[in-house]
Amino acid sequence: MNHFITVIVLAFYGYTLISIISVLLLENRNPAKSLSWVLVLLFIPIIGVFFYLLLGQDYRKKKIISKKSIRSVIDRPIASFDLNKLDRSLMNDNQLNLVKMLYKNSEAAGYAFNKIDVLSDGESTFQAVFEAIRQAKDHIHIEFFIFDDDKISNQLRELLILKSLEGVRVRMIYDYWGSFNLSKKYLRSLKEAGVYYRPFLPFRWRISRSSKINYRNHRKLIIIDGKTGFTGGLNVADRYIYGNSLGKWRDTFVRLEGSVVHGLQLLFMVDWFFVDRKLIDGPEYFPEPKKYEQNMIQLVNSGPDSDWQAIMQGIASAISSATKYVYIHSPYYMPTDVIDTCMQMAALSGVDVRLMIPERSDSRLSDASTNSYLGPVLEAGARVYRYNNGFLHSKAIVIDDFISIVGSCNLDERSFVQNFEANAFIYDPVTASHLKDLFMKDTLNCEELSLEGWTNRKRRQKLKESFARLFSPLM
């Protein structure tokens, strides 16, 4: 009898294993990634299947956030700009191609005549955010990956409660795992004051839900009265103001006014429909925008629900369009082959390519993996800086005094493939000049790596970094 049960169990496991491997092959993923999962499944029995069901499934074609939610809000009055009416004298052909591609791969409309303020530290960012919230008259929409239960987060909580009690409609989305430390007391106080909050993909003891644990909402969005918006790389946490063991966290946010706020509003509405299954409706959410400076912004969102890796493609295309320089802030640098190749090709063609990463991040494994990618870009002629005045958490790119990219997306596979992300692609000389000046200022707090010194590091260190690189898709 026991022998019969053993045979049945082994047969079922074998069938499950063959089914999963067949699905992996039919999905036509990156061969290296598929091979990695096949090896895990074959050499770590049972546990390998568990980890695949939890972390390995590809939901890009299954649409975690369904098209139904997008169709439900697509008819909202959005103040987008007709891309066919672009003044072609403002951009070269490569830049125009970038705009067109982002429109096709993510329906990223163009929003013109905006007011753009760059915020480069926690103090200025939270001061601007809190002031905008205090001025709210109708609604506040706020969405972050992390809300820590700390001093700055509780200041925000008290302010949201105050505005809700004044009659302002407050909606809040937080990522379930990113904001796991939020206490019941914190959330209960919001609910009692009438604040509407929802977690993004909370954990459930069902394979259908728990298997999506690897897909997180990493976006950072704030919309006030449909007139003022914010986005960038910060989370709601003390470390951006008071620091932690890594020092103060340096990050970049943008405060926006004008038509682009309609794009931020639309993105929040889609996410809200997903977490609440209720449609936000009403003309008050899309007021007639004022016209400001001559510029244009495309809000690009991507995630496991999208047909294309839109942000990754946009960054690659922007780097390829460069003729003078590419300056990049990134807390983690574990690029896809496409980004890695574009960086090398730009540097080899004579473009001034500079990459700034933190001296030490919040993950030793990520640091080691990042180091494994630096040799080829240094060999191609790029300059690499290590920021040592705290933790560089900024995700900002500036190219040729015209293109600026600011948002939540890191230069790694998790951000490009697994997380829900949002980046602003800004076409504006003034913003580009500001970000370029900030980059050059940050170099004063950096150590520049030399190719010779990097090549001559210890073999044991290189081996450790190469091993860490194997785990880069999961970081």
N, C-alpha and C positions, 0 to 999 in steps of 0.2 A: 504493500500500500504506500509506504513512504517513498519507495523507488518510483512508483507511478506519479505521485505528487511532484517529486523532483523533476521528472521528465516533463510534466505539464508546465511547471514554472519556467524551466529552461527553454521550452518551446515558445512560451509566451514572451519571454525576454528576448529570444532570438528574433521573433517576429517584430517586436517593438523596435529592436536595434536596426533591423533591415529597413523598416518603414521610415525611421528617422533619417538614416543615411540616404535613402532614396529621395526623401524630401530635400535634404541638403544638396544633393546633386541636381535635382530639378530646378532649384532656386537660382542656379548659375551664379553663385556668389564669387567673391575673390577666391581663386584656387587655394591660396595659402590659408585663408580663414576656414574654408571648407575642410581642408586637410587637417587643420588643427583640431576641429571638432570631431572629425572621424577618429583621430588618434585618441582623443579624450574618451570617446564612447567605447573604443575597443580595449583600451588599456586600463580604464578605471570603471569597471562594471558597476552597474546600478547607480553609483554616485555620479558617473558621467551623464547618464540619462536624466537624473534629477537636475543637474546643473544646466543641461541643454534646455529642458522644459522651463527652467527658471530664468535663464539668461541668454540662451542661444537662438530663440526663434526670431525670424525676420517678419516684422509686421508691416513693412513698407507697402506691400500689395494688399494687406488686409484692412488698412485704413482704420487705425485706432480711433481717430477723430473722423467720423464718416463725412462723406460729401454732403449728406443730408444737413449737417449743421452749417456747412458753408452756404448751401443753397438757401437756408432759412434766413440768412442775414445779407445775402448778396444784393438784395434790392434796396438796401438802405441808401439814403442820399449821400454819396461820397464825393468830396470835392477834389477828385483826381484830375490830372492834367493829361490832355490828349498827346500821347507820345509822338503822333504823326505831325504835330505842330511844333516840335522842338526846333529851336533856333540852331541850325547846324554849325553856325559860326562859333558857337560856344564850346563845342567838343570836336575832338578829332574822330576819325572813323573807328578806331579801336574802342574809344569811350562810348560812342554811340552803339556799337555792337554789344557792349556790356549792358547798357540800358535795355536794349531789345531782348537780350538773352534772359535777364532777370524777369522781364515781363512774361516771357514765354514759359520759363521753368517754374515760376511761382505766382504768376498773375500779380507781380509787384507793380502796382500803378505808380505813376510819377506824381508827386505833390510839389507844386511850385510856390514861390514867394513866401518862404517861411522865415521865422525868427529863430536863430539857433544860438544857444549859449552852451559853451563847453565847461563842464565842471570836473575838476581834476583831483579832488580829495574829498574825504568823508565829511569834513566840516561844511564846505560850501555846498555839497550835494544835499545833505539833510537839512541845512538851513533853507535852501531853495524849495525843497519838497515840503517841509513843514509850513513854510510861508504860503505856498500855493494851496495847501489843504485848508489853512485858516481862512483863505479867501473864497472857498467853495460855497456856492449858493444852491446848487441843484443836486449834483451827484459826484461821487468819488469812486473810481475804479482802480484797484491796486492789485498787482500780481507779482509775486517774487518766488524764487526757488527756496530761499532761506529767510524765515523770520525767527531770529533767535529770541529766547525769553530773557532778555538782558535790558540794560538801561535804555539804550536808544530805541529798542523795539517797544518797550513799555511806554516811552514818551509818545511814540506813534500810536500805540493802542489807546492811550488817554485822549489823544487828539481826535482819533476816529470816533471814539465814544462821544466826545463833546459835539462833533459835527452831526452825528446821527441824532442825538438828542435835540439838536437845533432844527431837525427836519430834513437834513441832507441825506439822500439815499447813498449808503456806503456798501460796496460789494468788494469782497476780498477773496483772491485765490492763492492758496499756498500749496507747495509741493509736499505731499505726505511724508516722504522720506527726508527731503531737504530740511523740512521744518519739524522733524520728529520730536525735537526738544520742547515744542510749545506745550505748556501745561494746560490741563483741563480748566484751571482757574482763569488763565489768560483767555481761552476761547469762550468760557462761560460768561465772562464780563462783557465780551463783544456781543454775544447773543442777547443778553439781558438789555443791552442798550439799543438793540434793533439793527446791529450790523449784520449783513448777510455774508457769511464766509463759507467756502467750500474747499475741501482738500482735492488735490489732483491725483488720480489713480491711487486711492488708499489700498493698503494690503488687505486681501481677503483670503481665507483658507479654501480657495478653489483654484484649480489649475488654470481656469480661464482668466482669472484676475491676477493670481500670484505670479503667473508666468510673465506678466508685464512689469514686474518689479524693476527691470533694467531700463525702462523707458520713463524718463523724468522730465518734468516741465522746468526748464532752466531759464525761462524768459523773465525779464524784469520790465514791467510796464506800469505806468501811472497815468491816469487821465482825469483831469479835473474839469467838470462842466462842459466837456467836449471842446474846450478852448486851449487848455494847457496840457502838455504831455511830457513825460520823461521816459528815457530808456537808456540802457548801458550795461555795465558789468557788475555793479554793486549789489550786495544783498543787505538786508536789514539786520545789522549786527554791530556791536561795539568796536570790533577790531578795526573798522575803518576810521575810527576817531581816536580810540584809546590804545589800540594795538593789542598784541598778545605776545606769545613767545617768539614769534617771527618779527615782531616790531609792528609799526603801523602799516596797514594795507593801503597801497596806492592803486587807485582805480579811476575809471573815466565814465562819466555820465553825460547826457545831453538833455537840456531843457528846451522844449520845442513849443512854438506857437504857429498858427497858420493852418493851412489845409492838411498838413501831414498828421495833425491830431486826429483827423477822421480815419486815417489808416490805423493808428494805434487803437482807436475805439473799435474799429471793425475786428481787429485781431483779438481784443479782449472779449468781444461779443461771441466770437466763435468758441473761444476757450470756455466762456461761461455757459454756453449752451451745452457743451460737453460735460461739464461737472454738475450742472443743475437741471439739464433738460428743459429749461425754460428760456424763451426768447425775450431778450431785452428789446423793447420797442418804444418808439416815440420820437418826435422831431427834436426834442430838447437834447438828444444825444449827438446830433449833427448840426449845430448852429452854423450860420453863414460865417466862414472864416475871414479874418482880416488879411490884407495883402501886405507883405513886408519886403525883405530884400530879394534881389534876383538870384534865385538858386533853385535846386530841385532835390527831392529826397525820394528814394524808393525804400519802403519797409519790406524786408525780405524775411520770411519765416520758413523754417524747414523742420523736419522731424520724421519719425517713422511712418507718418501718415501721408507724406508727400511723394509725388511720383519721381522727383529728382532731388539730389543732394544740392539744393538750390544755393545755400550760403557758401558751401565749399566751391561750387562751380563759379559763383560770383567772385570770390576771393582769388581763385586761380586766374580767371579772366582779367581781373583788375591788375594783378601782378604782371600778367603777360602784356597788358596795354602800356606798361610803364616805359618811358624813354629817358627819364632823368633819375628818379629815385623811388625807392620803396622802403618806408620805415615802419617797423612792426613792433608793437607791444604784445606779448603773450605770456601768461603765467605758466602755460604748459605747451611744449612744442613737440608733438608726436604726430607729424603731418601724414596725410595720405600720400601715396606715390605721386598723385597729380600735383599737389601743392609743393612737395619736395622737388619735383622736376621743374616746376615753374620758377621756384626760388633759384635753383641752380642755373637755369637758362637765362634768367634776367641778369644775374651776376656775371655770367660768362659773356653776355653781350655788352657789358660795360655799364649797366645800370647800377647806381649806388644803392645796394641792398644792405639794410641794417636790421638786425633782429635783436630785440632786448627781452631777456628772460630773467626771472628772479635768481639770485644766488642760491637761495633755498626756498622751496615751496612748502605747502602743507602735506606733501606726500614724498617720502624718500624714494619710493618705488618709481613715482613719476619723474623725479629728478634724474634718477639713473637712466630711465628710458629716454628722456629728453636728450641726455648727453650722447646717446648712441646715434642721434640724428645730426649732430653738429659738424662732424668731420667733413662730409661732402659739401655743405654750404660754405664752410671755411675754405675748402680747396677750390671752390668755384670763384672765390673772391669776395664773398659777402663778409660783412663785419658783424661780429656777435658780441653783445654786451651782457654782463651779469649785474643786475641791479642789487645793491647792498644796503639801501636805506629803508629797510623793512621788506615787505612782501609785495612784489609787483603783480597785481591781480588784474591790471588793465587789459582789455581786449580792444585795441585801437590800431588802425592802419591808416597811413597817409601816403598818397602817391601823386607825384608830379604837380604839387601845388593846386590840385583840383579835386581829386577823389579822396574822400574820407570814409572809413568804415568803423562804426562804433556799435557795440552790442554785447550780447551775452555769449556768443559762440567762441569757444577755445579752438586752437589749431590742433585738434586731435579727433580721432575717429568717433569717440563717444559723442562729442558735440555735433559732428557732421552727420552721423547716422542714427544714434540712439536717442538723443535728447530733443525735446521741443525747444527751439531757439528762435531768436529774433534779432536781426541786425539792421541798422540804418545805413544805407549807402547814400552818402551825401555828396552832391556835386556843387561845390562852392569854394572859391579861392580863399575867402576869409576864414572859414572853418579849417581848411587845410593848412593855412598859415599858422593858425593857433595851435593845432595839433603838432605841427612840425616844430614849433618853438618849444612846446612842452617836451617833445622827445629829446631835443637837443639839451634842454635843461636837465632832464633825467640822466643823460650820459655823464653828468658831473658826479652822480652818485653810483657810478658803475665801474667795473673792471672789464676792460676789453680783452677778449681771448686772442691769442696768437696761434697761427696754424702750427708753428714749430712746437710751442709748448703743449698744444692739444695733442699733436701726433705722438709726442714723447711721454705721455702719461703711462703709468704702469700697466702691464699686460693684465694683471689681475683685476684692475679697475675696469679695463675695457671689457673683459669677460663678464663681469658683474652687470655692466650696462647693457651688453648684448642680451644677456639672460632676461633682464627686466623688460627689454623691448618686446619680448614674446607676449607680454601681458598688456601691451599698450591698447589693444582694442577694448579691454575691459576697464580701463582707468577713466 
